[in-house]
Amino acid sequence: MITSEKRSASELGDVEFVVVQLENDRLDSGVLLALLKQVEHGAIRLLDFMLIERLPDGTHRFTEIDSEDFALAGLDLLTPGLVSDEDARHFAATLPPNSLAALVLVEPAWGKQFSRDVRHRGERVLAKHPVPAAVANAVLADALGHTVVRTASRREDTPSLR
């Protein structure tokens, strides 16, 4: 668990859970390298990491990853233990039986400074809703498909996207 000293060491901005279903039901270096790349580029701070296993009977098992294990991969968990079993249960329900996923808690780099700047002006962020990449890309493909058709047809009755 986190000591109060470790938790209070720094203030957090907005944080996000990311759930990654793992191929071959094991954590391999690909996920760790992808996280390391984002940390090194300053895009995220890695807060906590947990493995969620959904068993064939629908029950689940959680494995908290030790900070020393991440240090071997060049990663540092800033707030190990922050993800609770309750958080993991929420996401475990979405996994297919007999699968393994990584539950990653990150702080996007821009969020902390943005929240601080907004608060400084006396305002506050009321909501933020991330859209999964698969959904955003499907909408974009659909929109681009309509744009291409509309542009190519050059019909007067075709609505513009402006």
N, CA, C and O of each residue as an XYZ file, in Angstrom:
648
protein
N       0.837     -1.199      0.000
C       0.000      0.000      0.000
C       0.872      1.248      0.000
O       2.051      1.204      0.351
N       0.277      2.343     -0.394
C       0.976      3.618     -0.444
C       1.059      4.200      0.955
O       0.088      4.165      1.711
N       2.200      4.725      1.290
C       2.289      5.462      2.543
C       1.776      6.861      2.282
O       1.807      7.333      1.145
N       1.303      7.532      3.323
C       0.795      8.893      3.126
C       1.902      9.814      2.644
O       1.631     10.792      1.946
N       3.144      9.517      3.004
C       4.264     10.323      2.548
C       4.418     10.222      1.031
O       4.632     11.233      0.362
N       4.309      9.009      0.484
C       4.442      8.818     -0.966
C       3.284      9.492     -1.692
O       3.494     10.117     -2.732
N       2.051      9.375     -1.157
C       0.891      9.989     -1.796
C       0.990     11.509     -1.810
O       0.648     12.143     -2.808
N       1.445     12.085     -0.734
C       1.459     13.537     -0.656
C       2.698     14.144     -1.303
O       2.864     15.364     -1.308
N       3.577     13.287     -1.855
C       4.812     13.783     -2.453
C       4.533     14.732     -3.607
O       5.319     15.650     -3.843
N       3.442     14.540     -4.328
C       3.097     15.454     -5.399
C       1.594     15.444     -5.615
O       0.905     14.493     -5.246
N       1.108     16.492     -6.205
C      -0.310     16.615     -6.518
C      -0.577     15.994     -7.880
O       0.257     16.069     -8.783
N      -1.735     15.385     -8.018
C      -2.098     14.785     -9.302
C      -3.032     15.699    -10.068
O      -3.792     16.471     -9.484
N      -2.963     15.599    -11.380
C      -3.958     16.214    -12.248
C      -5.011     15.165    -12.546
O      -5.188     14.232    -11.762
N      -5.715     15.297    -13.662
C      -6.674     14.273    -14.066
C      -5.915     12.977    -14.326
O      -4.793     12.992    -14.831
N      -6.535     11.865    -13.979
C      -5.930     10.567    -14.233
C      -6.869      9.727    -15.086
O      -8.072      9.985    -15.141
N      -6.317      8.731    -15.745
C      -7.113      7.870    -16.617
C      -6.751      6.415    -16.388
O      -5.584      6.071    -16.199
N      -7.768      5.567    -16.407
C      -7.559      4.131    -16.431
C      -7.460      3.704    -17.883
O      -8.238      4.161    -18.721
N      -6.515      2.840    -18.185
C      -6.393      2.248    -19.505
C      -6.373      0.737    -19.291
O      -5.580      0.224    -18.501
N      -7.251      0.030    -20.002
C      -7.311     -1.424    -19.893
C      -6.838     -2.011    -21.213
O      -7.382     -1.701    -22.273
N      -5.819     -2.863    -21.140
C      -5.232     -3.469    -22.331
C      -5.383     -4.983    -22.225
O      -4.802     -5.606    -21.336
N      -6.163     -5.576    -23.130
C      -6.265     -7.033    -23.136
C      -4.956     -7.588    -23.675
O      -4.484     -7.166    -24.730
N      -4.375     -8.528    -22.955
C      -3.054     -9.048    -23.284
C      -3.153    -10.305    -24.144
O      -3.900    -11.234    -23.836
N      -2.393    -10.311    -25.211
C      -2.344    -11.466    -26.110
C      -1.640    -12.617    -25.407
O      -0.754    -12.402    -24.580
N      -2.029    -13.809    -25.731
C      -1.420    -15.021    -25.182
C      -1.500    -15.084    -23.656
O      -0.761    -15.831    -23.014
N      -2.410    -14.286    -23.084
C      -2.650    -14.298    -21.641
C      -1.394    -14.129    -20.795
O      -1.223    -14.800    -19.777
N      -0.523    -13.227    -21.227
C       0.662    -12.925    -20.428
C       1.119    -11.497    -20.726
O       0.875    -10.958    -21.805
N       1.777    -10.912    -19.754
C       2.353     -9.581    -19.920
C       3.696     -9.748    -20.607
O       4.589    -10.418    -20.087
N       3.838     -9.135    -21.781
C       5.121     -9.221    -22.472
C       5.755     -7.840    -22.548
O       5.189     -6.854    -22.076
N       6.914     -7.788    -23.137
C       7.666     -6.534    -23.169
C       7.014     -5.465    -24.033
O       7.329     -4.285    -23.874
N       6.110     -5.838    -24.948
C       5.490     -4.851    -25.833
C       4.724     -3.775    -25.086
O       4.853     -2.591    -25.397
N       3.934     -4.173    -24.113
C       3.160     -3.206    -23.321
C       4.102     -2.334    -22.495
O       3.918     -1.120    -22.407
N       5.100     -2.953    -21.899
C       6.050     -2.195    -21.079
C       6.849     -1.206    -21.925
O       7.090     -0.077    -21.499
N       7.259     -1.627    -23.118
C       7.991     -0.713    -23.999
C       7.112      0.450    -24.455
O       7.582      1.583    -24.559
N       5.843      0.170    -24.724
C       4.922      1.241    -25.121
C       4.748      2.241    -23.981
O       4.725      3.449    -24.217
N       4.626      1.750    -22.755
C       4.526      2.651    -21.598
C       5.808      3.448    -21.413
O       5.766      4.658    -21.187
N       6.950      2.770    -21.509
C       8.245      3.443    -21.351
C       8.401      4.568    -22.367
O       8.883      5.649    -22.028
N       8.001      4.322    -23.593
C       8.095      5.339    -24.648
C       7.268      6.575    -24.280
O       7.731      7.704    -24.448
N       6.044      6.362    -23.778
C       5.184      7.485    -23.404
C       5.744      8.250    -22.207
O       5.667      9.477    -22.157
N       6.306      7.521    -21.249
C       6.916      8.165    -20.077
C       8.132      8.977    -20.507
O       8.284     10.129    -20.101
N       8.996      8.384    -21.326
C      10.205      9.078    -21.782
C       9.891     10.325    -22.596
O      10.634     11.304    -22.532
N       8.804     10.307    -23.358
C       8.398     11.474    -24.143
C       7.664     12.507    -23.291
O       7.319     13.584    -23.777
N       7.428     12.179    -22.027
C       6.753     13.119    -21.143
C       5.246     13.191    -21.360
O       4.595     14.114    -20.872
N       4.687     12.226    -22.086
C       3.249     12.252    -22.377
C       2.409     11.830    -21.173
O       1.293     12.316    -20.987
N       2.951     10.923    -20.356
C       2.214     10.437    -19.185
C       3.143     10.280    -17.997
O       4.365     10.222    -18.133
N       2.524     10.212    -16.828
C       3.196      9.723    -15.625
C       2.495      8.411    -15.282
O       1.266      8.356    -15.225
N       3.262      7.372    -15.057
C       2.727      6.057    -14.737
C       2.482      5.983    -13.241
O       3.419      6.043    -12.446
N       1.217      5.853    -12.862
C       0.858      5.879    -11.445
C       0.787      4.487    -10.829
O       1.402      4.234     -9.792
N       0.044      3.588    -11.459
C      -0.125      2.251    -10.893
C      -0.443      1.271    -12.007
O      -0.825      1.662    -13.110
N      -0.278     -0.010    -11.703
C      -0.431     -1.065    -12.705
C      -0.890     -2.332    -12.007
O      -0.333     -2.727    -10.983
N      -1.904     -2.962    -12.566
C      -2.432     -4.193    -11.979
C      -2.817     -5.133    -13.117
O      -3.263     -4.685    -14.173
N      -2.645     -6.431    -12.901
C      -3.109     -7.429    -13.857
C      -4.458     -7.953    -13.390
O      -4.660     -8.227    -12.207
N      -5.379     -8.087    -14.341
C      -6.711     -8.620    -14.061
C      -6.863     -9.900    -14.875
O      -6.734     -9.886    -16.099
N      -7.136    -10.991    -14.195
C      -7.362    -12.259    -14.878
C      -8.820    -12.651    -14.704
O      -9.308    -12.770    -13.580
N      -9.505    -12.848    -15.805
C     -10.895    -13.331    -15.764
C     -10.844    -14.822    -16.035
O     -10.451    -15.252    -17.119
N     -11.239    -15.599    -15.056
C     -11.154    -17.054    -15.128
C     -12.307    -17.624    -15.940
O     -13.310    -16.942    -16.150
N     -12.177    -18.880    -16.405
C     -13.230    -19.483    -17.237
C     -14.616    -19.486    -16.576
O     -15.632    -19.403    -17.266
N     -14.654    -19.582    -15.250
C     -15.953    -19.604    -14.560
C     -16.515    -18.198    -14.317
O     -17.560    -18.053    -13.682
N     -15.825    -17.160    -14.819
C     -16.313    -15.794    -14.673
C     -15.775    -15.063    -13.456
O     -15.939    -13.847    -13.348
N     -15.135    -15.776    -12.539
C     -14.522    -15.107    -11.389
C     -13.239    -14.424    -11.859
O     -12.819    -14.614    -13.000
N     -12.626    -13.644    -11.002
C     -11.437    -12.906    -11.400
C     -10.376    -12.949    -10.311
O     -10.661    -13.209     -9.142
N      -9.145    -12.688    -10.733
C      -8.006    -12.634     -9.821
C      -7.199    -11.389    -10.182
O      -6.987    -11.098    -11.360
N      -6.751    -10.658     -9.164
C      -5.983     -9.433     -9.379
C      -4.557     -9.630     -8.878
O      -4.329    -10.244     -7.835
N      -3.606     -9.101     -9.636
C      -2.208     -9.162     -9.238
C      -1.623     -7.763     -9.291
O      -1.506     -7.168    -10.362
N      -1.260     -7.245     -8.138
C      -0.601     -5.938     -8.057
C       0.852     -6.136     -8.480
O       1.532     -7.037     -7.987
N       1.318     -5.296     -9.389
C       2.695     -5.412     -9.865
C       3.603     -4.619     -8.932
O       3.318     -3.471     -8.592
N       4.669     -5.235     -8.536
C       5.616     -4.652     -7.596
C       6.442     -3.557     -8.269
O       6.827     -3.695     -9.431
N       6.712     -2.488     -7.558
C       7.503     -1.368     -8.088
C       8.882     -1.808     -8.556
O       9.392     -1.304     -9.557
N       9.488     -2.749     -7.833
C      10.829     -3.211     -8.216
C      10.792     -3.916     -9.572
O      11.738     -3.807    -10.352
N       9.701     -4.643     -9.858
C       9.570     -5.292    -11.155
C       9.550     -4.261    -12.290
O      10.132     -4.484    -13.352
N       8.886     -3.152    -12.055
C       8.824     -2.103    -13.069
C      10.156     -1.388    -13.196
O      10.531     -0.973    -14.293
N      10.872     -1.238    -12.102
C      12.181     -0.590    -12.150
C      13.124     -1.359    -13.068
O      13.963     -0.762    -13.742
N      12.986     -2.696    -13.095
C      13.821     -3.503    -13.985
C      13.547     -3.182    -15.449
O      14.431     -3.330    -16.293
N      12.329     -2.743    -15.756
C      11.959     -2.377    -17.132
C      12.200     -0.895    -17.402
O      11.853     -0.400    -18.474
N      12.793     -0.179    -16.439
C      13.071      1.240    -16.618
C      11.884      2.128    -16.306
O      11.900      3.315    -16.631
N      10.849      1.570    -15.678
C       9.644      2.323    -15.347
C       9.539      2.524    -13.842
O      10.038      1.715    -13.059
N       8.891      3.598    -13.450
C       8.684      3.888    -12.041
C       7.189      4.073    -11.803
O       6.551      4.904    -12.448
N       6.641      3.305    -10.885
C       5.246      3.505    -10.476
C       5.245      4.600     -9.423
O       5.837      4.440     -8.355
N       4.585      5.710     -9.717
C       4.625      6.859     -8.811
C       3.726      6.689     -7.595
O       4.040      7.202     -6.520
N       2.611      5.977     -7.747
C       1.685      5.782     -6.623
C       1.231      4.325     -6.560
O       0.042      4.046     -6.714
N       2.159      3.392     -6.335
C       1.756      1.984     -6.297
C       0.721      1.746     -5.204
O       0.827      2.276     -4.098
N      -0.288      0.932     -5.543
C      -1.350      0.643     -4.583
C      -2.541      1.573     -4.689
O      -3.529      1.388     -3.979
N      -2.471      2.561     -5.551
C      -3.581      3.511     -5.687
C      -4.799      2.864     -6.332
O      -5.931      3.203     -5.985
N      -4.588      1.937     -7.269
C      -5.698      1.207     -7.881
C      -6.208      0.192     -6.858
O      -5.441     -0.614     -6.331
N      -7.490      0.243     -6.591
C      -8.076     -0.650     -5.594
C      -8.668     -1.895     -6.248
O      -8.840     -1.950     -7.466
N      -8.976     -2.886     -5.426
C      -9.664     -4.078     -5.931
C     -11.031     -3.698     -6.489
O     -11.501     -4.308     -7.449
N     -11.666     -2.703     -5.899
C     -12.967     -2.238     -6.401
C     -12.827     -1.686     -7.821
O     -13.666     -1.959     -8.679
N     -11.766     -0.911     -8.069
C     -11.498     -0.418     -9.430
C     -11.321     -1.595    -10.382
O     -11.901     -1.619    -11.467
N     -10.523     -2.562     -9.971
C     -10.242     -3.716    -10.822
C     -11.511     -4.528    -11.088
O     -11.709     -4.999    -12.208
N     -12.375     -4.704    -10.079
C     -13.633     -5.433    -10.270
C     -14.505     -4.765    -11.327
O     -15.152     -5.441    -12.127
N     -14.516     -3.446    -11.325
C     -15.298     -2.700    -12.318
C     -14.875     -3.084    -13.744
O     -15.723     -3.332    -14.602
N     -13.581     -3.131    -13.982
C     -13.083     -3.440    -15.321
C     -13.091     -4.938    -15.615
O     -13.228     -5.337    -16.771
N     -12.946     -5.765    -14.593
C     -12.943     -7.222    -14.787
C     -14.252     -7.688    -15.403
O     -14.273     -8.645    -16.178
N     -15.327     -7.026    -15.065
C     -16.642     -7.415    -15.588
C     -16.722     -7.260    -17.105
O     -17.568     -7.891    -17.740
N     -15.869     -6.442    -17.692
C     -15.915     -6.207    -19.141
C     -15.045     -7.185    -19.930
O     -15.115     -7.222    -21.159
N     -14.233     -7.971    -19.238
C     -13.321     -8.892    -19.918
C     -14.020    -10.202    -20.260
O     -14.878    -10.662    -19.506
N     -13.661    -10.804    -21.387
C     -14.210    -12.128    -21.687
C     -13.601    -13.166    -20.736
O     -12.470    -13.002    -20.277
N     -14.350    -14.227    -20.445
C     -13.785    -15.288    -19.592
C     -12.499    -15.853    -20.194
O     -12.314    -15.892    -21.411
N     -11.630    -16.283    -19.303
C     -10.361    -16.901    -19.692
C      -9.450    -15.908    -20.415
O      -8.853    -16.241    -21.438
N      -9.345    -14.691    -19.882
C      -8.482    -13.677    -20.491
C      -7.712    -12.918    -19.419
O      -8.022    -13.000    -18.230
N      -6.712    -12.187    -19.861
C      -5.859    -11.408    -18.979
C      -5.752     -9.994    -19.532
O      -5.639     -9.801    -20.742
N      -5.788     -9.010    -18.646
C      -5.671     -7.617    -19.065
C      -4.793     -6.849    -18.076
O      -4.687     -7.202    -16.902
N      -4.180     -5.804    -18.584
C      -3.420     -4.886    -17.743
C      -4.320     -3.687    -17.451
O      -4.907     -3.101    -18.360
N      -4.419     -3.338    -16.188
C      -5.137     -2.132    -15.768
C      -4.077     -1.111    -15.394
O      -3.360     -1.274    -14.407
N      -3.988     -0.063    -16.189
C      -2.930      0.932    -16.044
C      -3.569      2.255    -15.628
O      -4.525      2.713    -16.255
N      -3.043      2.860    -14.579
C      -3.497      4.184    -14.153
C      -2.412      5.179    -14.530
O      -1.273      5.073    -14.076
N      -2.777      6.152    -15.368
C      -1.813      7.148    -15.844
C      -2.344      8.557    -15.611
O      -3.545      8.785    -15.467
N      -1.423      9.466    -15.582
C      -1.763     10.881    -15.548
C      -1.228     11.497    -16.835
O      -0.015     11.604    -17.015
N      -2.138     11.907    -17.741
C      -1.659     12.589    -18.950
C      -0.923     13.870    -18.548
O      -1.392     14.614    -17.686
N       0.207     14.118    -19.162
C       1.065     15.230    -18.750
C       0.375     16.590    -18.842
O       0.560     17.433    -17.965
N      -0.400     16.808    -19.871
C      -1.010     18.125    -20.051
C      -2.081     18.403    -18.984
O      -2.327     19.562    -18.651
N      -2.704     17.376    -18.458
C      -3.843     17.547    -17.557
C      -3.523     18.271    -16.265
O      -4.298     19.116    -15.818
N      -2.387     17.949    -15.657
C      -2.036     18.560    -14.370
C      -1.854     20.072    -14.513
O      -2.420     20.848    -13.743
N      -1.058     20.482    -15.503
C      -0.814     21.917    -15.692
C      -2.084     22.640    -16.125
O      -2.347     23.751    -15.665
N      -2.868     22.031    -16.993
C      -4.116     22.637    -17.442
C      -5.059     22.860    -16.252
O      -5.625     23.943    -16.106
N      -5.225     21.853    -15.413
C      -6.088     21.988    -14.238
C      -5.584     23.078    -13.300
O      -6.369     23.856    -12.758
N      -4.278     23.126    -13.117
C      -3.681     24.141    -12.244
C      -3.936     25.542    -12.815
O      -4.288     26.456    -12.070
N      -3.759     25.717    -14.140
C      -3.970     27.017    -14.767
C      -5.431     27.457    -14.677
O      -5.720     28.628    -14.431
N      -6.342     26.513    -14.876
C      -7.768     26.828    -14.798
C      -8.139     27.221    -13.367
O      -8.848     28.205    -13.158
N      -7.662     26.452    -12.383
C      -7.947     26.768    -10.970
C      -7.385     28.131    -10.588
O      -7.997     28.868     -9.814
N      -6.222     28.460    -11.132
C      -5.589     29.742    -10.825
C      -6.491     30.914    -11.234
O      -6.474     31.969    -10.600
N      -7.263     30.721    -12.279
C      -8.183     31.764    -12.753
C      -9.509     31.729    -11.998
O     -10.397     32.536    -12.273
N      -9.653     30.792    -11.041
C     -10.885     30.702    -10.278
C     -11.945     29.835    -10.933
O     -13.095     29.823    -10.492
N     -11.580     29.120    -11.964
C     -12.514     28.248    -12.661
C     -12.143     26.810    -12.368
O     -11.122     26.547    -11.732
N     -12.965     25.871    -12.829
C     -12.629     24.467    -12.609
C     -13.132     23.611    -13.759
O     -14.115     23.940    -14.423
N     -12.447     22.528    -13.972
C     -12.849     21.560    -14.990
C     -14.006     20.756    -14.402
O     -13.862     20.140    -13.346
N     -15.138     20.761    -15.075
C     -16.316     20.047    -14.576
C     -16.406     18.627    -15.105
O     -16.901     17.744    -14.405
N     -15.949     18.392    -16.295
C     -16.064     17.052    -16.860
C     -15.040     16.864    -17.958
O     -14.598     17.810    -18.611
N     -14.689     15.627    -18.130
C     -13.806     15.220    -19.214
C     -14.247     13.810    -19.570
O     -14.433     12.975    -18.684
N     -14.413     13.542    -20.828
C     -14.876     12.215    -21.225
C     -13.997     11.685    -22.346
O     -14.121     12.119    -23.491
N     -13.113     10.752    -22.026
C     -12.275     10.195    -23.084
C     -13.093      9.322    -24.032
O     -14.037      8.649    -23.617
N     -12.724      9.342    -25.285
C     -13.363      8.516    -26.301
C     -12.312      7.494    -26.757
O     -11.224      7.885    -27.179
N     -12.618      6.196    -26.678
C     -11.631      5.197    -27.101
C     -11.213      5.402    -28.559
O     -12.015      5.823    -29.393
N      -9.962      5.103    -28.848
C      -9.420      5.308    -30.192
C     -10.236      4.578    -31.260
O     -10.442      5.116    -32.348
N     -10.695      3.381    -30.970
C     -11.476      2.626    -31.959
C     -12.747      3.380    -32.346
O     -13.130      3.392    -33.515
N     -13.395      4.003    -31.377
C     -14.618      4.764    -31.646
C     -14.280      6.039    -32.410
O     -14.925      6.350    -33.411
N     -13.268      6.784    -31.944
C     -12.879      8.024    -32.609
C     -12.468      7.772    -34.061
O     -12.824      8.540    -34.955
N     -11.720      6.698    -34.288
C     -11.272      6.391    -35.650
C     -12.417      5.938    -36.543
O     -12.414      6.232    -37.739
N     -13.391      5.234    -35.992
C     -14.567      4.830    -36.782
C     -15.371      6.056    -37.196
O     -15.829      6.145    -38.336
N     -15.543      6.993    -36.282
C     -16.278      8.225    -36.594
C     -15.506      9.042    -37.630
O     -16.095      9.579    -38.569
N     -14.182      9.132    -37.454
C     -13.353      9.875    -38.407
C     -13.425      9.248    -39.795
O     -13.580      9.962    -40.786
N     -13.316      7.935    -39.880
C     -13.390      7.254    -41.172
C     -14.741      7.506    -41.827
O     -14.823      7.740    -43.033
N     -15.800      7.454    -41.023
C     -17.128      7.715    -41.546
C     -17.235      9.156    -42.062
O     -17.766      9.402    -43.145
N     -16.727     10.091    -41.272
C     -16.783     11.501    -41.670
C     -15.959     11.756    -42.930
O     -16.397     12.474    -43.828
N     -14.779     11.172    -42.993
C     -13.943     11.353    -44.178
C     -14.567     10.696    -45.395
O     -14.465     11.209    -46.509
N     -15.209      9.567    -45.181
C     -15.896      8.898    -46.277
C     -17.010      9.758    -46.823
O     -17.199      9.830    -48.037
N     -17.750     10.411    -45.947
C     -18.831     11.294    -46.390
C     -18.259     12.521    -47.077
O     -18.822     13.003    -48.060
N     -17.143     13.031    -46.567
C     -16.529     14.214    -47.164
C     -16.081     13.914    -48.584
O     -16.314     14.714    -49.490
N     -15.447     12.778    -48.782
C     -14.952     12.416    -50.109
C     -16.114     12.268    -51.073
O     -16.045     12.763    -52.198
N     -17.181     11.598    -50.659
C     -18.343     11.405    -51.522
C     -18.985     12.747    -51.832
O     -19.321     13.026    -52.983
N     -19.155     13.575    -50.819
C     -19.796     14.879    -51.032
C     -18.956     15.764    -51.943
O     -19.493     16.453    -52.810
N     -17.638     15.746    -51.751
C     -16.769     16.572    -52.575
C     -16.766     16.074    -54.016
O     -16.805     16.867    -54.956
N     -16.718     14.752    -54.180
C     -16.655     14.178    -55.521
C     -17.958     14.385    -56.281
O     -17.933     14.543    -57.501
N     -19.099     14.387    -55.588
C     -20.374     14.492    -56.285
C     -20.656     15.907    -56.757
O     -21.288     16.090    -57.797
N     -20.204     16.908    -56.020
C     -20.395     18.317    -56.358
C     -21.853     18.658    -56.644
O     -22.139     19.518    -57.477
N     -22.752     18.003    -55.973
C     -24.165     18.291    -56.163
C     -24.566     19.469    -55.291
O     -24.065     19.622    -54.177
N     -25.451     20.285    -55.787
C     -25.920     21.471    -55.056
C     -26.706     21.096    -53.797
O     -26.681     21.835    -52.812
N     -27.401     19.956    -53.819
C     -28.230     19.590    -52.680
C     -27.449     18.777    -51.625
O     -28.038     18.337    -50.638
N     -26.134     18.575    -51.821
C     -25.324     17.847    -50.853
C     -24.920     18.787    -49.733
O     -24.336     19.838    -49.994
N     -25.222     18.426    -48.476
C     -24.846     19.309    -47.366
C     -23.344     19.370    -47.186
O     -22.636     18.397    -47.445
N     -22.868     20.502    -46.748
C     -21.430     20.651    -46.481
C     -21.172     20.323    -45.015
O     -22.095     20.317    -44.200
N     -19.927     20.054    -44.692
C     -19.570     19.749    -43.327
C     -19.134     20.997    -42.555
O     -18.673     20.883    -41.419
N     -19.267     22.160    -43.138
C     -18.860     23.380    -42.461
C     -19.795     23.771    -41.381
O     -19.582     24.786    -40.717
